[in-house]
Amino acid sequence: MHPIQYQPERQRFVLVVDGQEALLEYRMLAPDVIDFVHTFVPAALRGRGLAAQLVAAGVAFARERGWRVIGSCGYVAAWLERKC
């Protein structure tokens, strides 16, 4: 498993695999409300569960801080329905 990088200055979580970036982007709606707005996995990396890893890490990060989580991204919304 590859380490997930938290990049607050770019409002995203990144997973680099084989030199390519998979992303989970977010925006803060309030100091304690995070909205995950976009996931992206390059075509060559799809089918490996990378988007799920990113979302799990992002949601865990938010929950550790007591933040409310919103999934505007369709993938994130579906993940939240299945896992939460």
PDB file with one MODEL, atoms N, CA, C and O in Angstrom:
MODEL        1
ATOM      1  N   MET A   1       0.851  -1.184   0.000  1.00  0.00           N
ATOM      2  CA  MET A   1       0.000   0.000   0.000  1.00  0.00           C
ATOM      3  C   MET A   1       0.896   1.247   0.000  1.00  0.00           C
ATOM      4  O   MET A   1       1.903   1.300   0.705  1.00  0.00           O
ATOM      5  N   HIS A   2       0.521   2.218  -0.781  1.00  0.00           N
ATOM      6  CA  HIS A   2       1.291   3.455  -0.903  1.00  0.00           C
ATOM      7  C   HIS A   2       0.789   4.478   0.104  1.00  0.00           C
ATOM      8  O   HIS A   2      -0.397   4.493   0.433  1.00  0.00           O
ATOM      9  N   PRO A   3       1.684   5.339   0.601  1.00  0.00           N
ATOM     10  CA  PRO A   3       1.251   6.358   1.576  1.00  0.00           C
ATOM     11  C   PRO A   3       0.393   7.437   0.914  1.00  0.00           C
ATOM     12  O   PRO A   3       0.651   7.858  -0.214  1.00  0.00           O
ATOM     13  N   ILE A   4      -0.618   7.863   1.637  1.00  0.00           N
ATOM     14  CA  ILE A   4      -1.484   8.942   1.161  1.00  0.00           C
ATOM     15  C   ILE A   4      -0.946  10.255   1.704  1.00  0.00           C
ATOM     16  O   ILE A   4      -0.682  10.393   2.898  1.00  0.00           O
ATOM     17  N   GLN A   5      -0.792  11.207   0.808  1.00  0.00           N
ATOM     18  CA  GLN A   5      -0.273  12.525   1.176  1.00  0.00           C
ATOM     19  C   GLN A   5      -1.450  13.484   1.381  1.00  0.00           C
ATOM     20  O   GLN A   5      -2.351  13.568   0.547  1.00  0.00           O
ATOM     21  N   TYR A   6      -1.424  14.189   2.483  1.00  0.00           N
ATOM     22  CA  TYR A   6      -2.405  15.235   2.753  1.00  0.00           C
ATOM     23  C   TYR A   6      -1.786  16.552   2.315  1.00  0.00           C
ATOM     24  O   TYR A   6      -0.725  16.932   2.810  1.00  0.00           O
ATOM     25  N   GLN A   7      -2.435  17.250   1.395  1.00  0.00           N
ATOM     26  CA  GLN A   7      -1.928  18.518   0.871  1.00  0.00           C
ATOM     27  C   GLN A   7      -2.958  19.624   1.137  1.00  0.00           C
ATOM     28  O   GLN A   7      -3.717  19.994   0.241  1.00  0.00           O
ATOM     29  N   PRO A   8      -2.983  20.151   2.374  1.00  0.00           N
ATOM     30  CA  PRO A   8      -3.998  21.148   2.722  1.00  0.00           C
ATOM     31  C   PRO A   8      -3.920  22.413   1.886  1.00  0.00           C
ATOM     32  O   PRO A   8      -4.946  23.045   1.635  1.00  0.00           O
ATOM     33  N   GLU A   9      -2.723  22.797   1.448  1.00  0.00           N
ATOM     34  CA  GLU A   9      -2.594  24.009   0.643  1.00  0.00           C
ATOM     35  C   GLU A   9      -3.292  23.867  -0.713  1.00  0.00           C
ATOM     36  O   GLU A   9      -3.643  24.867  -1.339  1.00  0.00           O
ATOM     37  N   ARG A  10      -3.491  22.632  -1.161  1.00  0.00           N
ATOM     38  CA  ARG A  10      -4.176  22.374  -2.438  1.00  0.00           C
ATOM     39  C   ARG A  10      -5.540  21.726  -2.216  1.00  0.00           C
ATOM     40  O   ARG A  10      -6.220  21.364  -3.176  1.00  0.00           O
ATOM     41  N   GLN A  11      -5.934  21.580  -0.970  1.00  0.00           N
ATOM     42  CA  GLN A  11      -7.198  20.981  -0.552  1.00  0.00           C
ATOM     43  C   GLN A  11      -7.419  19.628  -1.216  1.00  0.00           C
ATOM     44  O   GLN A  11      -8.389  19.415  -1.943  1.00  0.00           O
ATOM     45  N   ARG A  12      -6.482  18.721  -0.940  1.00  0.00           N
ATOM     46  CA  ARG A  12      -6.610  17.397  -1.532  1.00  0.00           C
ATOM     47  C   ARG A  12      -5.769  16.365  -0.783  1.00  0.00           C
ATOM     48  O   ARG A  12      -4.846  16.687  -0.034  1.00  0.00           O
ATOM     49  N   PHE A  13      -6.138  15.119  -1.025  1.00  0.00           N
ATOM     50  CA  PHE A  13      -5.378  13.960  -0.596  1.00  0.00           C
ATOM     51  C   PHE A  13      -4.871  13.308  -1.879  1.00  0.00           C
ATOM     52  O   PHE A  13      -5.603  13.221  -2.864  1.00  0.00           O
ATOM     53  N   VAL A  14      -3.619  12.851  -1.870  1.00  0.00           N
ATOM     54  CA  VAL A  14      -2.990  12.324  -3.083  1.00  0.00           C
ATOM     55  C   VAL A  14      -2.349  10.976  -2.791  1.00  0.00           C
ATOM     56  O   VAL A  14      -1.758  10.751  -1.734  1.00  0.00           O
ATOM     57  N   LEU A  15      -2.488  10.096  -3.762  1.00  0.00           N
ATOM     58  CA  LEU A  15      -1.852   8.792  -3.717  1.00  0.00           C
ATOM     59  C   LEU A  15      -1.066   8.655  -5.015  1.00  0.00           C
ATOM     60  O   LEU A  15      -1.651   8.645  -6.098  1.00  0.00           O
ATOM     61  N   VAL A  16       0.257   8.551  -4.911  1.00  0.00           N
ATOM     62  CA  VAL A  16       1.113   8.442  -6.092  1.00  0.00           C
ATOM     63  C   VAL A  16       1.480   6.976  -6.291  1.00  0.00           C
ATOM     64  O   VAL A  16       2.068   6.342  -5.416  1.00  0.00           O
ATOM     65  N   VAL A  17       1.120   6.452  -7.464  1.00  0.00           N
ATOM     66  CA  VAL A  17       1.407   5.069  -7.816  1.00  0.00           C
ATOM     67  C   VAL A  17       1.995   5.056  -9.219  1.00  0.00           C
ATOM     68  O   VAL A  17       1.414   5.619 -10.147  1.00  0.00           O
ATOM     69  N   ASP A  18       3.119   4.427  -9.369  1.00  0.00           N
ATOM     70  CA  ASP A  18       3.780   4.339 -10.681  1.00  0.00           C
ATOM     71  C   ASP A  18       3.944   5.715 -11.320  1.00  0.00           C
ATOM     72  O   ASP A  18       3.803   5.865 -12.534  1.00  0.00           O
ATOM     73  N   GLY A  19       4.243   6.714 -10.497  1.00  0.00           N
ATOM     74  CA  GLY A  19       4.476   8.064 -10.992  1.00  0.00           C
ATOM     75  C   GLY A  19       3.228   8.843 -11.367  1.00  0.00           C
ATOM     76  O   GLY A  19       3.332   9.956 -11.882  1.00  0.00           O
ATOM     77  N   GLN A  20       2.047   8.282 -11.120  1.00  0.00           N
ATOM     78  CA  GLN A  20       0.790   8.959 -11.441  1.00  0.00           C
ATOM     79  C   GLN A  20       0.022   9.266 -10.164  1.00  0.00           C
ATOM     80  O   GLN A  20       0.132   8.548  -9.169  1.00  0.00           O
ATOM     81  N   GLU A  21      -0.756  10.343 -10.205  1.00  0.00           N
ATOM     82  CA  GLU A  21      -1.499  10.783  -9.020  1.00  0.00           C
ATOM     83  C   GLU A  21      -2.980  10.423  -9.092  1.00  0.00           C
ATOM     84  O   GLU A  21      -3.663  10.706 -10.077  1.00  0.00           O
ATOM     85  N   ALA A  22      -3.450   9.797  -8.029  1.00  0.00           N
ATOM     86  CA  ALA A  22      -4.875   9.622  -7.789  1.00  0.00           C
ATOM     87  C   ALA A  22      -5.242  10.662  -6.733  1.00  0.00           C
ATOM     88  O   ALA A  22      -4.469  10.893  -5.803  1.00  0.00           O
ATOM     89  N   LEU A  23      -6.410  11.291  -6.863  1.00  0.00           N
ATOM     90  CA  LEU A  23      -6.752  12.445  -6.025  1.00  0.00           C
ATOM     91  C   LEU A  23      -8.110  12.322  -5.348  1.00  0.00           C
ATOM     92  O   LEU A  23      -9.037  11.706  -5.873  1.00  0.00           O
ATOM     93  N   LEU A  24      -8.198  12.917  -4.182  1.00  0.00           N
ATOM     94  CA  LEU A  24      -9.465  13.203  -3.514  1.00  0.00           C
ATOM     95  C   LEU A  24      -9.412  14.675  -3.161  1.00  0.00           C
ATOM     96  O   LEU A  24      -8.610  15.084  -2.322  1.00  0.00           O
ATOM     97  N   GLU A  25     -10.258  15.478  -3.792  1.00  0.00           N
ATOM     98  CA  GLU A  25     -10.265  16.919  -3.558  1.00  0.00           C
ATOM     99  C   GLU A  25     -11.434  17.292  -2.650  1.00  0.00           C
ATOM    100  O   GLU A  25     -12.488  16.657  -2.669  1.00  0.00           O
ATOM    101  N   TYR A  26     -11.223  18.321  -1.871  1.00  0.00           N
ATOM    102  CA  TYR A  26     -12.252  18.760  -0.922  1.00  0.00           C
ATOM    103  C   TYR A  26     -12.298  20.277  -0.849  1.00  0.00           C
ATOM    104  O   TYR A  26     -11.439  20.979  -1.383  1.00  0.00           O
ATOM    105  N   ARG A  27     -13.333  20.758  -0.166  1.00  0.00           N
ATOM    106  CA  ARG A  27     -13.416  22.173   0.212  1.00  0.00           C
ATOM    107  C   ARG A  27     -14.024  22.214   1.609  1.00  0.00           C
ATOM    108  O   ARG A  27     -14.837  21.370   1.985  1.00  0.00           O
ATOM    109  N   MET A  28     -13.611  23.203   2.346  1.00  0.00           N
ATOM    110  CA  MET A  28     -14.148  23.393   3.689  1.00  0.00           C
ATOM    111  C   MET A  28     -15.346  24.335   3.589  1.00  0.00           C
ATOM    112  O   MET A  28     -15.212  25.466   3.122  1.00  0.00           O
ATOM    113  N   LEU A  29     -16.500  23.876   4.021  1.00  0.00           N
ATOM    114  CA  LEU A  29     -17.707  24.703   3.996  1.00  0.00           C
ATOM    115  C   LEU A  29     -17.829  25.533   5.267  1.00  0.00           C
ATOM    116  O   LEU A  29     -18.495  26.569   5.281  1.00  0.00           O
ATOM    117  N   ALA A  30     -17.192  25.079   6.314  1.00  0.00           N
ATOM    118  CA  ALA A  30     -17.142  25.759   7.612  1.00  0.00           C
ATOM    119  C   ALA A  30     -15.902  25.202   8.308  1.00  0.00           C
ATOM    120  O   ALA A  30     -15.312  24.234   7.827  1.00  0.00           O
ATOM    121  N   PRO A  31     -15.504  25.787   9.415  1.00  0.00           N
ATOM    122  CA  PRO A  31     -14.308  25.272  10.089  1.00  0.00           C
ATOM    123  C   PRO A  31     -14.396  23.784  10.461  1.00  0.00           C
ATOM    124  O   PRO A  31     -13.370  23.122  10.620  1.00  0.00           O
ATOM    125  N   ASP A  32     -15.619  23.264  10.599  1.00  0.00           N
ATOM    126  CA  ASP A  32     -15.775  21.862  10.986  1.00  0.00           C
ATOM    127  C   ASP A  32     -16.646  21.062  10.016  1.00  0.00           C
ATOM    128  O   ASP A  32     -17.221  20.041  10.394  1.00  0.00           O
ATOM    129  N   VAL A  33     -16.743  21.522   8.769  1.00  0.00           N
ATOM    130  CA  VAL A  33     -17.531  20.813   7.751  1.00  0.00           C
ATOM    131  C   VAL A  33     -16.684  20.685   6.488  1.00  0.00           C
ATOM    132  O   VAL A  33     -16.300  21.684   5.879  1.00  0.00           O
ATOM    133  N   ILE A  34     -16.401  19.444   6.105  1.00  0.00           N
ATOM    134  CA  ILE A  34     -15.601  19.173   4.907  1.00  0.00           C
ATOM    135  C   ILE A  34     -16.498  18.550   3.836  1.00  0.00           C
ATOM    136  O   ILE A  34     -17.310  17.670   4.123  1.00  0.00           O
ATOM    137  N   ASP A  35     -16.341  19.012   2.625  1.00  0.00           N
ATOM    138  CA  ASP A  35     -17.104  18.500   1.486  1.00  0.00           C
ATOM    139  C   ASP A  35     -16.111  17.894   0.500  1.00  0.00           C
ATOM    140  O   ASP A  35     -15.285  18.605  -0.073  1.00  0.00           O
ATOM    141  N   PHE A  36     -16.192  16.587   0.305  1.00  0.00           N
ATOM    142  CA  PHE A  36     -15.350  15.920  -0.680  1.00  0.00           C
ATOM    143  C   PHE A  36     -16.027  16.073  -2.042  1.00  0.00           C
ATOM    144  O   PHE A  36     -17.113  15.542  -2.273  1.00  0.00           O
ATOM    145  N   VAL A  37     -15.373  16.802  -2.927  1.00  0.00           N
ATOM    146  CA  VAL A  37     -16.010  17.247  -4.166  1.00  0.00           C
ATOM    147  C   VAL A  37     -15.582  16.486  -5.419  1.00  0.00           C
ATOM    148  O   VAL A  37     -16.277  16.541  -6.433  1.00  0.00           O
ATOM    149  N   HIS A  38     -14.443  15.770  -5.369  1.00  0.00           N
ATOM    150  CA  HIS A  38     -13.979  15.143  -6.604  1.00  0.00           C
ATOM    151  C   HIS A  38     -12.973  14.045  -6.299  1.00  0.00           C
ATOM    152  O   HIS A  38     -12.073  14.222  -5.478  1.00  0.00           O
ATOM    153  N   THR A  39     -13.134  12.914  -6.965  1.00  0.00           N
ATOM    154  CA  THR A  39     -12.115  11.870  -6.948  1.00  0.00           C
ATOM    155  C   THR A  39     -11.635  11.674  -8.378  1.00  0.00           C
ATOM    156  O   THR A  39     -12.402  11.824  -9.330  1.00  0.00           O
ATOM    157  N   PHE A  40     -10.365  11.339  -8.517  1.00  0.00           N
ATOM    158  CA  PHE A  40      -9.821  11.051  -9.841  1.00  0.00           C
ATOM    159  C   PHE A  40      -8.746   9.986  -9.714  1.00  0.00           C
ATOM    160  O   PHE A  40      -7.843  10.090  -8.884  1.00  0.00           O
ATOM    161  N   VAL A  41      -8.858   8.970 -10.542  1.00  0.00           N
ATOM    162  CA  VAL A  41      -7.833   7.933 -10.645  1.00  0.00           C
ATOM    163  C   VAL A  41      -7.503   7.793 -12.124  1.00  0.00           C
ATOM    164  O   VAL A  41      -8.402   7.558 -12.932  1.00  0.00           O
ATOM    165  N   PRO A  42      -6.228   7.933 -12.496  1.00  0.00           N
ATOM    166  CA  PRO A  42      -5.847   7.765 -13.901  1.00  0.00           C
ATOM    167  C   PRO A  42      -6.280   6.396 -14.426  1.00  0.00           C
ATOM    168  O   PRO A  42      -6.304   5.417 -13.680  1.00  0.00           O
ATOM    169  N   ALA A  43      -6.620   6.335 -15.705  1.00  0.00           N
ATOM    170  CA  ALA A  43      -7.124   5.103 -16.313  1.00  0.00           C
ATOM    171  C   ALA A  43      -6.206   3.908 -16.060  1.00  0.00           C
ATOM    172  O   ALA A  43      -6.686   2.805 -15.800  1.00  0.00           O
ATOM    173  N   ALA A  44      -4.908   4.114 -16.132  1.00  0.00           N
ATOM    174  CA  ALA A  44      -3.952   3.017 -15.954  1.00  0.00           C
ATOM    175  C   ALA A  44      -3.959   2.458 -14.529  1.00  0.00           C
ATOM    176  O   ALA A  44      -3.460   1.357 -14.296  1.00  0.00           O
ATOM    177  N   LEU A  45      -4.513   3.198 -13.589  1.00  0.00           N
ATOM    178  CA  LEU A  45      -4.502   2.771 -12.185  1.00  0.00           C
ATOM    179  C   LEU A  45      -5.867   2.302 -11.691  1.00  0.00           C
ATOM    180  O   LEU A  45      -5.992   1.870 -10.545  1.00  0.00           O
ATOM    181  N   ARG A  46      -6.868   2.380 -12.522  1.00  0.00           N
ATOM    182  CA  ARG A  46      -8.228   2.032 -12.086  1.00  0.00           C
ATOM    183  C   ARG A  46      -8.356   0.538 -11.807  1.00  0.00           C
ATOM    184  O   ARG A  46      -7.626  -0.288 -12.355  1.00  0.00           O
ATOM    185  N   GLY A  47      -9.300   0.229 -10.946  1.00  0.00           N
ATOM    186  CA  GLY A  47      -9.551  -1.159 -10.598  1.00  0.00           C
ATOM    187  C   GLY A  47      -8.677  -1.690  -9.470  1.00  0.00           C
ATOM    188  O   GLY A  47      -8.710  -2.884  -9.171  1.00  0.00           O
ATOM    189  N   ARG A  48      -7.912  -0.833  -8.852  1.00  0.00           N
ATOM    190  CA  ARG A  48      -7.023  -1.239  -7.755  1.00  0.00           C
ATOM    191  C   ARG A  48      -7.535  -0.801  -6.386  1.00  0.00           C
ATOM    192  O   ARG A  48      -6.891  -1.059  -5.369  1.00  0.00           O
ATOM    193  N   GLY A  49      -8.682  -0.144  -6.357  1.00  0.00           N
ATOM    194  CA  GLY A  49      -9.233   0.302  -5.079  1.00  0.00           C
ATOM    195  C   GLY A  49      -8.613   1.578  -4.543  1.00  0.00           C
ATOM    196  O   GLY A  49      -8.744   1.881  -3.357  1.00  0.00           O
ATOM    197  N   LEU A  50      -7.936   2.333  -5.407  1.00  0.00           N
ATOM    198  CA  LEU A  50      -7.258   3.543  -4.941  1.00  0.00           C
ATOM    199  C   LEU A  50      -8.238   4.626  -4.503  1.00  0.00           C
ATOM    200  O   LEU A  50      -8.002   5.305  -3.504  1.00  0.00           O
ATOM    201  N   ALA A  51      -9.332   4.793  -5.236  1.00  0.00           N
ATOM    202  CA  ALA A  51     -10.326   5.807  -4.844  1.00  0.00           C
ATOM    203  C   ALA A  51     -10.891   5.475  -3.464  1.00  0.00           C
ATOM    204  O   ALA A  51     -11.071   6.367  -2.635  1.00  0.00           O
ATOM    205  N   ALA A  52     -11.168   4.206  -3.219  1.00  0.00           N
ATOM    206  CA  ALA A  52     -11.694   3.800  -1.912  1.00  0.00           C
ATOM    207  C   ALA A  52     -10.676   4.080  -0.804  1.00  0.00           C
ATOM    208  O   ALA A  52     -11.048   4.521   0.283  1.00  0.00           O
ATOM    209  N   GLN A  53      -9.398   3.827  -1.075  1.00  0.00           N
ATOM    210  CA  GLN A  53      -8.352   4.123  -0.085  1.00  0.00           C
ATOM    211  C   GLN A  53      -8.308   5.615   0.224  1.00  0.00           C
ATOM    212  O   GLN A  53      -8.201   6.012   1.384  1.00  0.00           O
ATOM    213  N   LEU A  54      -8.390   6.434  -0.813  1.00  0.00           N
ATOM    214  CA  LEU A  54      -8.362   7.886  -0.615  1.00  0.00           C
ATOM    215  C   LEU A  54      -9.553   8.358   0.205  1.00  0.00           C
ATOM    216  O   LEU A  54      -9.403   9.145   1.140  1.00  0.00           O
ATOM    217  N   VAL A  55     -10.737   7.872  -0.153  1.00  0.00           N
ATOM    218  CA  VAL A  55     -11.943   8.300   0.572  1.00  0.00           C
ATOM    219  C   VAL A  55     -11.890   7.833   2.021  1.00  0.00           C
ATOM    220  O   VAL A  55     -12.225   8.593   2.929  1.00  0.00           O
ATOM    221  N   ALA A  56     -11.477   6.601   2.242  1.00  0.00           N
ATOM    222  CA  ALA A  56     -11.375   6.100   3.620  1.00  0.00           C
ATOM    223  C   ALA A  56     -10.414   6.963   4.436  1.00  0.00           C
ATOM    224  O   ALA A  56     -10.695   7.286   5.590  1.00  0.00           O
ATOM    225  N   ALA A  57      -9.288   7.332   3.843  1.00  0.00           N
ATOM    226  CA  ALA A  57      -8.313   8.171   4.550  1.00  0.00           C
ATOM    227  C   ALA A  57      -8.858   9.564   4.807  1.00  0.00           C
ATOM    228  O   ALA A  57      -8.683  10.108   5.898  1.00  0.00           O
ATOM    229  N   GLY A  58      -9.519  10.147   3.812  1.00  0.00           N
ATOM    230  CA  GLY A  58     -10.083  11.485   3.976  1.00  0.00           C
ATOM    231  C   GLY A  58     -11.170  11.530   5.039  1.00  0.00           C
ATOM    232  O   GLY A  58     -11.213  12.449   5.857  1.00  0.00           O
ATOM    233  N   VAL A  59     -12.040  10.539   5.023  1.00  0.00           N
ATOM    234  CA  VAL A  59     -13.122  10.485   6.008  1.00  0.00           C
ATOM    235  C   VAL A  59     -12.542  10.253   7.407  1.00  0.00           C
ATOM    236  O   VAL A  59     -12.983  10.877   8.372  1.00  0.00           O
ATOM    237  N   ALA A  60     -11.564   9.367   7.517  1.00  0.00           N
ATOM    238  CA  ALA A  60     -10.933   9.127   8.825  1.00  0.00           C
ATOM    239  C   ALA A  60     -10.268  10.396   9.344  1.00  0.00           C
ATOM    240  O   ALA A  60     -10.377  10.722  10.527  1.00  0.00           O
ATOM    241  N   PHE A  61      -9.581  11.109   8.460  1.00  0.00           N
ATOM    242  CA  PHE A  61      -8.930  12.370   8.823  1.00  0.00           C
ATOM    243  C   PHE A  61      -9.958  13.355   9.384  1.00  0.00           C
ATOM    244  O   PHE A  61      -9.733  13.977  10.422  1.00  0.00           O
ATOM    245  N   ALA A  62     -11.083  13.488   8.689  1.00  0.00           N
ATOM    246  CA  ALA A  62     -12.132  14.416   9.120  1.00  0.00           C
ATOM    247  C   ALA A  62     -12.757  13.986  10.444  1.00  0.00           C
ATOM    248  O   ALA A  62     -12.967  14.813  11.331  1.00  0.00           O
ATOM    249  N   ARG A  63     -13.047  12.728  10.575  1.00  0.00           N
ATOM    250  CA  ARG A  63     -13.705  12.236  11.792  1.00  0.00           C
ATOM    251  C   ARG A  63     -12.791  12.351  13.004  1.00  0.00           C
ATOM    252  O   ARG A  63     -13.261  12.613  14.111  1.00  0.00           O
ATOM    253  N   GLU A  64     -11.494  12.159  12.806  1.00  0.00           N
ATOM    254  CA  GLU A  64     -10.544  12.324  13.912  1.00  0.00           C
ATOM    255  C   GLU A  64     -10.594  13.740  14.477  1.00  0.00           C
ATOM    256  O   GLU A  64     -10.292  13.965  15.649  1.00  0.00           O
ATOM    257  N   ARG A  65     -10.977  14.687  13.631  1.00  0.00           N
ATOM    258  CA  ARG A  65     -11.057  16.087  14.039  1.00  0.00           C
ATOM    259  C   ARG A  65     -12.468  16.487  14.462  1.00  0.00           C
ATOM    260  O   ARG A  65     -12.692  17.631  14.858  1.00  0.00           O
ATOM    261  N   GLY A  66     -13.408  15.571  14.384  1.00  0.00           N
ATOM    262  CA  GLY A  66     -14.785  15.850  14.764  1.00  0.00           C
ATOM    263  C   GLY A  66     -15.553  16.629  13.716  1.00  0.00           C
ATOM    264  O   GLY A  66     -16.575  17.241  14.024  1.00  0.00           O
ATOM    265  N   TRP A  67     -15.074  16.615  12.484  1.00  0.00           N
ATOM    266  CA  TRP A  67     -15.734  17.360  11.411  1.00  0.00           C
ATOM    267  C   TRP A  67     -16.919  16.590  10.841  1.00  0.00           C
ATOM    268  O   TRP A  67     -16.945  15.360  10.854  1.00  0.00           O
ATOM    269  N   ARG A  68     -17.873  17.321  10.354  1.00  0.00           N
ATOM    270  CA  ARG A  68     -18.993  16.754   9.601  1.00  0.00           C
ATOM    271  C   ARG A  68     -18.516  16.507   8.178  1.00  0.00           C
ATOM    272  O   ARG A  68     -17.802  17.335   7.612  1.00  0.00           O
ATOM    273  N   VAL A  69     -18.903  15.377   7.594  1.00  0.00           N
ATOM    274  CA  VAL A  69     -18.454  14.990   6.261  1.00  0.00           C
ATOM    275  C   VAL A  69     -19.622  15.042   5.278  1.00  0.00           C
ATOM    276  O   VAL A  69     -20.699  14.507   5.541  1.00  0.00           O
ATOM    277  N   ILE A  70     -19.388  15.695   4.145  1.00  0.00           N
ATOM    278  CA  ILE A  70     -20.356  15.749   3.052  1.00  0.00           C
ATOM    279  C   ILE A  70     -19.675  15.192   1.808  1.00  0.00           C
ATOM    280  O   ILE A  70     -18.489  15.434   1.579  1.00  0.00           O
ATOM    281  N   GLY A  71     -20.422  14.456   1.018  1.00  0.00           N
ATOM    282  CA  GLY A  71     -19.877  13.900  -0.220  1.00  0.00           C
ATOM    283  C   GLY A  71     -20.609  14.440  -1.433  1.00  0.00           C
ATOM    284  O   GLY A  71     -21.568  13.822  -1.894  1.00  0.00           O
ATOM    285  N   SER A  72     -20.181  15.575  -1.960  1.00  0.00           N
ATOM    286  CA  SER A  72     -20.765  16.108  -3.192  1.00  0.00           C
ATOM    287  C   SER A  72     -20.373  15.254  -4.393  1.00  0.00           C
ATOM    288  O   SER A  72     -21.128  15.142  -5.358  1.00  0.00           O
ATOM    289  N   CYS A  73     -19.196  14.658  -4.325  1.00  0.00           N
ATOM    290  CA  CYS A  73     -18.739  13.732  -5.362  1.00  0.00           C
ATOM    291  C   CYS A  73     -19.607  12.474  -5.290  1.00  0.00           C
ATOM    292  O   CYS A  73     -19.827  11.925  -4.211  1.00  0.00           O
ATOM    293  N   GLY A  74     -20.092  12.031  -6.431  1.00  0.00           N
ATOM    294  CA  GLY A  74     -20.955  10.851  -6.473  1.00  0.00           C
ATOM    295  C   GLY A  74     -20.282   9.608  -5.905  1.00  0.00           C
ATOM    296  O   GLY A  74     -20.921   8.816  -5.212  1.00  0.00           O
ATOM    297  N   TYR A  75     -19.003   9.437  -6.192  1.00  0.00           N
ATOM    298  CA  TYR A  75     -18.278   8.282  -5.659  1.00  0.00           C
ATOM    299  C   TYR A  75     -18.223   8.348  -4.136  1.00  0.00           C
ATOM    300  O   TYR A  75     -18.457   7.346  -3.461  1.00  0.00           O
ATOM    301  N   VAL A  76     -17.917   9.510  -3.601  1.00  0.00           N
ATOM    302  CA  VAL A  76     -17.829   9.671  -2.144  1.00  0.00           C
ATOM    303  C   VAL A  76     -19.194   9.447  -1.506  1.00  0.00           C
ATOM    304  O   VAL A  76     -19.295   8.781  -0.475  1.00  0.00           O
ATOM    305  N   ALA A  77     -20.237   9.994  -2.104  1.00  0.00           N
ATOM    306  CA  ALA A  77     -21.584   9.816  -1.561  1.00  0.00           C
ATOM    307  C   ALA A  77     -21.949   8.331  -1.497  1.00  0.00           C
ATOM    308  O   ALA A  77     -22.493   7.868  -0.495  1.00  0.00           O
ATOM    309  N   ALA A  78     -21.652   7.592  -2.559  1.00  0.00           N
ATOM    310  CA  ALA A  78     -21.942   6.153  -2.580  1.00  0.00           C
ATOM    311  C   ALA A  78     -21.101   5.419  -1.542  1.00  0.00           C
ATOM    312  O   ALA A  78     -21.597   4.510  -0.876  1.00  0.00           O
ATOM    313  N   TRP A  79     -19.838   5.801  -1.398  1.00  0.00           N
ATOM    314  CA  TRP A  79     -18.949   5.174  -0.418  1.00  0.00           C
ATOM    315  C   TRP A  79     -19.500   5.405   0.990  1.00  0.00           C
ATOM    316  O   TRP A  79     -19.543   4.483   1.804  1.00  0.00           O
ATOM    317  N   LEU A  80     -19.919   6.633   1.271  1.00  0.00           N
ATOM    318  CA  LEU A  80     -20.467   6.943   2.592  1.00  0.00           C
ATOM    319  C   LEU A  80     -21.724   6.137   2.880  1.00  0.00           C
ATOM    320  O   LEU A  80     -21.917   5.687   4.010  1.00  0.00           O
ATOM    321  N   GLU A  81     -22.578   5.946   1.890  1.00  0.00           N
ATOM    322  CA  GLU A  81     -23.789   5.151   2.096  1.00  0.00           C
ATOM    323  C   GLU A  81     -23.458   3.702   2.422  1.00  0.00           C
ATOM    324  O   GLU A  81     -24.113   3.083   3.260  1.00  0.00           O
ATOM    325  N   ARG A  82     -22.438   3.161   1.757  1.00  0.00           N
ATOM    326  CA  ARG A  82     -22.054   1.756   1.987  1.00  0.00           C
ATOM    327  C   ARG A  82     -21.331   1.566   3.310  1.00  0.00           C
ATOM    328  O   ARG A  82     -21.535   0.557   3.985  1.00  0.00           O
ATOM    329  N   LYS A  83     -20.499   2.508   3.689  1.00  0.00           N
ATOM    330  CA  LYS A  83     -19.595   2.301   4.832  1.00  0.00           C
ATOM    331  C   LYS A  83     -20.052   2.945   6.136  1.00  0.00           C
ATOM    332  O   LYS A  83     -19.594   2.556   7.210  1.00  0.00           O
ATOM    333  N   CYS A  84     -20.936   3.910   6.058  1.00  0.00           N
ATOM    334  CA  CYS A  84     -21.289   4.644   7.286  1.00  0.00           C
ATOM    335  C   CYS A  84     -22.723   4.424   7.696  1.00  0.00           C
ATOM    336  O   CYS A  84     -23.168   4.973   8.704  1.00  0.00           O
TER     337      CYS A  84
ENDMDL
END
